[in-house]
Amino acid sequence: MLIDAASLYYRAFHGVPDRRRDPAAPPTNAVRGLVDMTASLVTHRSPGGLVMCWDDDWRPAFRVEAIPSYKEHRLAPGDTTGTTEDTPPDLVPQVPVIVDLLAALGIARVGAPGYEADDVIGTLVERTAGRRPVEVVTGDRDLFQLVDDAAGVRVLYTARGGVRDADEVDESWLVQKYGLASGRAYAEMAVLRGDPSDGLPGVKGIGEKTAVQLLDTFGSLAGITEALDRGDDRLKGARRARLEEGRDYLAAAPRVVDVARDAPLEVTDEALALPREVADPAALADLVERYDLGGPVGRLLDALGLPPLA
């Protein structure tokens, strides 16, 4: 099980009430929510391995070089470096607590310098798929591109139903929802359509349905470009003009949309397994006491089959 950590802790932050009795106490709703969601996933999905996939770089340079508007609207006000994300103030201090908690529990947290969690997930899928089933847990549609029935890769999409009622995205789901037969086709549709939430403009005038029609007719982005080059009469009028205008974008956008499959991950298969014991009981006990996390941590320990803290 590969968890898009930021996707889940942002969901927890916005979905779990902040019930601090003392306003001066540190916020913990994102921490508590992430721990409880992880416990629920382990209980109901019974994964053989568990990885929290991390954004070491939320806006990688190689994507910004390809499309300068990539996530530009998420920059913190006044940022002049193009690197600081506009994060809710009450979430900021919770992220280091999540890091320390995962380390104390012994749950793998994997990132790579210069890469997003999506790239970590893509790389681990590349390493693992075909040898054992993989479930990717995320609220980000971009990762639908990894769906591959033959390799045993599916996405648990949490945006609508949370982790308990996540959509189980496989190739039949993609066909039913979008009329697309593969994860690869989803990625190419996403290039054409664009994604305002990531600052990707798409091809002007080409929405989701038109993108699917074009891919159905020409097979791929390369097929569409080849049709433009040879003057295929199935591309005419405004649609041809828009695709011609979007040529530079179509050449650059796959570098943004496609997840990396070769991020430099220094992690062994053994490190990705479920923890068989708490890695640092003293540190875990301190975090539980300091942040009043006894309930959620106890539920996660129980889900993992580990003894409760003394």
C-alpha positions as CSV (number, residue, x, y, z in Angstrom):
1,M,0.0,0.0,0.0
2,L,1.5,3.3,-1.2
3,I,-0.1,6.3,0.6
4,D,0.1,9.8,-0.8
5,A,0.8,11.3,2.6
6,A,0.1,15.0,1.9
7,S,-3.2,14.1,0.2
8,L,-4.3,12.4,3.4
9,Y,-3.0,14.8,6.0
10,Y,-4.5,17.7,4.1
11,R,-7.8,15.8,4.0
12,A,-7.5,15.2,7.7
13,F,-6.7,18.8,8.5
14,H,-9.8,20.1,6.7
15,G,-12.0,17.2,7.8
16,V,-11.2,16.5,11.4
17,P,-12.5,19.0,13.9
18,D,-9.9,20.9,16.0
19,R,-11.1,20.2,19.5
20,R,-8.4,21.7,21.6
21,R,-9.6,22.7,25.0
22,D,-6.6,25.0,25.4
23,P,-6.1,27.4,22.5
24,A,-2.4,27.6,23.4
25,A,-2.0,23.8,22.9
26,P,-0.5,22.7,19.6
27,P,-3.0,21.7,16.9
28,T,-3.2,17.9,16.2
29,N,-6.3,17.4,14.0
30,A,-4.2,16.5,10.9
31,V,-2.0,14.1,12.9
32,R,-5.0,12.4,14.5
33,G,-6.8,12.1,11.2
34,L,-3.9,10.7,9.3
35,V,-3.2,8.1,12.1
36,D,-6.9,7.1,12.2
37,M,-7.1,6.9,8.4
38,T,-4.0,4.7,8.3
39,A,-5.5,2.4,11.0
40,S,-8.7,2.1,8.9
41,L,-6.8,1.3,5.8
42,V,-4.7,-1.4,7.5
43,T,-7.7,-2.9,9.2
44,H,-9.9,-3.0,6.1
45,R,-7.3,-3.6,3.3
46,S,-4.8,-5.9,5.1
47,P,-1.8,-4.7,3.1
48,G,1.4,-6.7,3.2
49,G,3.5,-3.5,3.1
50,L,2.9,0.1,3.9
51,V,4.7,3.3,2.7
52,M,4.0,6.9,3.4
53,C,5.1,8.6,0.2
54,W,6.5,12.1,0.8
55,D,6.8,15.4,-1.1
56,D,10.5,16.2,-0.7
57,D,9.8,18.9,-3.3
58,W,6.2,19.9,-3.9
59,R,7.0,21.9,-7.0
60,P,10.0,20.3,-8.8
61,A,12.2,22.3,-11.0
62,F,11.9,20.0,-14.0
63,R,8.1,20.5,-14.0
64,V,8.3,24.3,-13.6
65,E,10.9,24.4,-16.5
66,A,8.4,22.6,-18.7
67,I,5.3,24.6,-17.6
68,P,6.2,27.7,-15.6
69,S,2.6,28.0,-14.3
70,Y,2.8,24.6,-12.6
71,K,1.3,25.1,-9.1
72,E,2.2,28.8,-9.3
73,H,-1.1,29.8,-7.7
74,R,-0.2,27.8,-4.6
75,L,2.9,29.8,-3.8
76,A,2.9,31.6,-0.4
77,P,2.1,35.3,-0.7
78,G,5.3,37.3,-1.1
79,D,7.4,34.3,-2.1
80,T,10.2,35.3,-4.4
81,T,11.9,31.9,-4.7
82,G,9.0,29.9,-6.3
83,T,9.5,27.2,-3.7
84,T,7.3,28.0,-0.6
85,E,3.8,26.5,-0.6
86,D,0.9,28.5,0.9
87,T,0.2,26.1,3.8
88,P,-2.5,26.8,6.5
89,P,-0.7,28.1,9.6
90,D,-2.2,25.4,11.9
91,L,-1.0,22.6,9.6
92,V,2.6,23.8,9.5
93,P,3.6,22.6,13.0
94,Q,1.8,19.3,12.6
95,V,3.9,18.0,9.7
96,P,7.1,17.5,11.8
97,V,5.0,15.7,14.4
98,I,3.8,13.3,11.6
99,V,7.4,12.8,10.6
100,D,8.5,12.0,14.1
101,L,5.4,9.7,14.8
102,L,6.0,7.6,11.6
103,A,9.7,7.2,12.6
104,A,8.8,6.1,16.1
105,L,6.2,3.7,14.9
106,G,8.6,2.2,12.3
107,I,6.3,3.0,9.3
108,A,8.3,3.7,6.1
109,R,8.3,7.4,5.0
110,V,9.9,7.7,1.6
111,G,10.8,10.8,-0.4
112,A,13.4,11.8,-3.0
113,P,15.1,15.2,-3.3
114,G,13.7,17.1,-6.2
115,Y,10.6,14.9,-6.6
116,E,7.0,14.8,-5.5
117,A,5.2,12.0,-3.7
118,D,3.6,11.1,-7.0
119,D,7.1,10.3,-8.4
120,V,7.9,8.2,-5.3
121,I,4.7,6.3,-5.9
122,G,5.4,5.9,-9.6
123,T,8.9,4.6,-8.9
124,L,7.8,2.1,-6.2
125,V,5.0,0.9,-8.6
126,E,7.7,0.4,-11.3
127,R,9.8,-1.7,-8.8
128,T,6.9,-3.7,-7.4
129,A,4.1,-4.1,-9.9
130,G,3.8,-7.5,-11.4
131,R,5.4,-9.1,-8.4
132,R,2.6,-8.3,-6.0
133,P,-0.6,-6.3,-6.0
134,V,-0.2,-2.6,-5.3
135,E,-2.9,-0.2,-4.0
136,V,-2.2,3.5,-4.2
137,V,-4.1,5.7,-1.7
138,T,-4.7,9.3,-2.9
139,G,-7.2,12.0,-3.5
140,D,-5.3,13.1,-6.6
141,R,-6.6,12.0,-10.0
142,D,-3.2,12.4,-11.5
143,L,-2.3,9.0,-10.1
144,F,-5.0,7.3,-12.2
145,Q,-2.3,7.0,-14.8
146,L,-0.7,4.2,-12.8
147,V,-3.8,1.9,-13.0
148,D,-2.8,-1.3,-14.7
149,D,-4.9,-4.5,-14.3
150,A,-2.2,-6.7,-15.8
151,A,0.4,-5.5,-13.3
152,G,-2.1,-5.6,-10.3
153,V,-2.1,-1.8,-9.7
154,R,-5.2,0.0,-8.6
155,V,-5.9,3.4,-7.0
156,L,-8.0,3.9,-3.9
157,Y,-9.4,7.3,-4.6
158,T,-10.4,9.1,-1.4
159,A,-11.7,12.4,-2.7
160,R,-15.3,11.5,-2.5
161,G,-15.8,8.8,0.1
162,G,-12.7,9.0,2.3
163,V,-10.6,5.9,3.0
164,R,-13.6,3.8,4.2
165,D,-15.6,4.3,1.0
166,A,-12.8,5.1,-1.5
167,D,-13.5,4.5,-5.2
168,E,-11.5,1.4,-6.2
169,V,-10.1,2.6,-9.6
170,D,-9.1,-0.1,-12.0
171,E,-9.3,-0.2,-15.8
172,S,-13.0,-1.0,-15.8
173,W,-13.7,2.0,-13.6
174,L,-11.7,4.2,-16.0
175,V,-13.8,2.9,-18.9
176,Q,-17.1,3.5,-17.1
177,K,-16.1,7.0,-15.7
178,Y,-14.1,8.4,-18.7
179,G,-14.4,6.0,-21.6
180,L,-10.6,5.4,-21.3
181,A,-9.2,1.9,-21.4
182,S,-5.9,2.4,-19.5
183,G,-4.0,4.6,-17.1
184,R,-1.7,5.7,-19.9
185,A,-4.8,7.0,-21.8
186,Y,-5.9,8.9,-18.7
187,A,-2.6,10.7,-18.5
188,E,-2.9,11.8,-22.1
189,M,-6.4,12.9,-21.7
190,A,-5.2,15.0,-18.6
191,V,-2.6,16.7,-20.8
192,L,-5.2,17.7,-23.4
193,R,-7.8,18.7,-20.8
194,G,-5.4,20.5,-18.4
195,D,-5.9,20.9,-14.7
196,P,-6.5,24.3,-13.1
197,S,-5.7,22.9,-9.7
198,D,-2.1,22.3,-10.9
199,G,-1.8,25.4,-13.1
200,L,-2.0,23.3,-16.3
201,P,-3.9,25.2,-19.0
202,G,-4.6,22.4,-21.3
203,V,-5.4,23.0,-25.0
204,K,-7.8,25.9,-25.3
205,G,-11.3,24.7,-26.1
206,I,-10.5,21.0,-25.6
207,G,-12.4,19.7,-22.6
208,E,-12.6,16.2,-21.2
209,K,-15.1,14.8,-23.6
210,T,-13.3,16.2,-26.7
211,A,-10.0,14.9,-25.4
212,V,-11.4,11.4,-25.0
213,Q,-12.9,11.6,-28.5
214,L,-9.5,12.7,-30.0
215,L,-7.7,9.8,-28.2
216,D,-10.4,7.4,-29.3
217,T,-9.9,8.5,-32.9
218,F,-6.2,8.8,-33.1
219,G,-5.0,6.5,-30.4
220,S,-2.6,8.7,-28.5
221,L,-1.1,12.2,-28.2
222,A,1.5,11.1,-30.7
223,G,-1.2,10.0,-33.0
224,I,-2.9,13.3,-32.7
225,T,0.3,15.2,-33.5
226,E,1.0,12.9,-36.5
227,A,-2.5,13.6,-37.8
228,L,-1.8,17.3,-37.6
229,D,1.4,16.9,-39.5
230,R,-0.1,14.9,-42.3
231,G,-3.2,17.2,-42.6
232,D,-5.6,14.4,-41.6
233,D,-9.1,15.6,-42.8
234,R,-10.6,14.4,-39.5
235,L,-9.0,17.4,-37.9
236,K,-10.5,20.6,-39.3
237,G,-11.7,24.0,-38.4
238,A,-11.5,25.4,-34.9
239,R,-10.4,22.0,-33.5
240,R,-7.4,21.9,-35.8
241,A,-6.6,25.5,-35.1
242,R,-6.7,25.0,-31.3
243,L,-4.4,21.9,-31.5
244,E,-2.0,23.8,-33.7
245,E,-1.9,26.7,-31.3
246,G,-1.3,24.2,-28.5
247,R,1.6,22.4,-30.1
248,D,4.3,23.8,-27.7
249,Y,2.1,23.0,-24.7
250,L,1.5,19.4,-26.0
251,A,5.2,18.9,-26.3
252,A,6.0,20.1,-22.8
253,A,3.0,19.0,-20.7
254,P,3.8,15.3,-20.5
255,R,6.9,16.1,-18.6
256,V,4.6,17.6,-16.0
257,V,1.7,15.2,-16.0
258,D,3.7,11.9,-16.3
259,V,4.9,10.7,-12.9
260,A,8.6,9.7,-12.7
261,R,9.3,6.0,-12.7
262,D,13.0,6.4,-11.8
263,A,13.2,8.7,-8.8
264,P,16.4,8.0,-6.7
265,L,15.0,6.1,-3.8
266,E,17.4,4.7,-1.2
267,V,15.1,2.1,0.3
268,T,15.0,-1.7,0.4
269,D,12.0,-3.9,0.0
270,E,12.4,-5.0,3.6
271,A,12.0,-1.4,4.8
272,L,8.6,-1.2,3.1
273,A,7.0,-4.0,5.1
274,L,4.6,-3.5,7.9
275,P,6.4,-2.8,11.2
276,R,6.8,-5.9,13.3
277,E,7.6,-3.9,16.4
278,V,7.5,-0.3,17.4
279,A,10.8,1.3,16.3
280,D,11.2,3.6,19.2
281,P,8.8,3.0,22.1
282,A,10.2,5.8,24.3
283,A,9.8,8.4,21.5
284,L,6.4,7.1,20.7
285,A,5.3,7.3,24.3
286,D,6.6,10.9,24.5
287,L,4.7,12.0,21.4
288,V,1.5,10.3,22.6
289,E,1.8,12.2,25.9
290,R,2.9,15.5,24.5
291,Y,0.2,15.7,21.9
292,D,-2.6,13.6,23.5
293,L,-2.6,10.9,20.8
294,G,-3.4,7.9,22.9
295,G,-6.6,7.1,21.1
296,P,-5.5,7.2,17.5
297,V,-2.1,5.7,18.1
298,G,-3.7,2.9,20.1
299,R,-6.1,2.1,17.2
300,L,-3.2,2.1,14.8
301,L,-1.1,-0.2,17.0
302,D,-4.1,-2.6,17.2
303,A,-4.6,-2.5,13.4
304,L,-0.9,-3.4,13.0
305,G,-1.1,-6.2,15.5
306,L,1.4,-4.5,17.8
307,P,1.0,-4.5,21.6
308,P,-0.3,-1.3,23.2
309,L,2.1,1.2,24.8
310,A,2.9,0.3,28.4
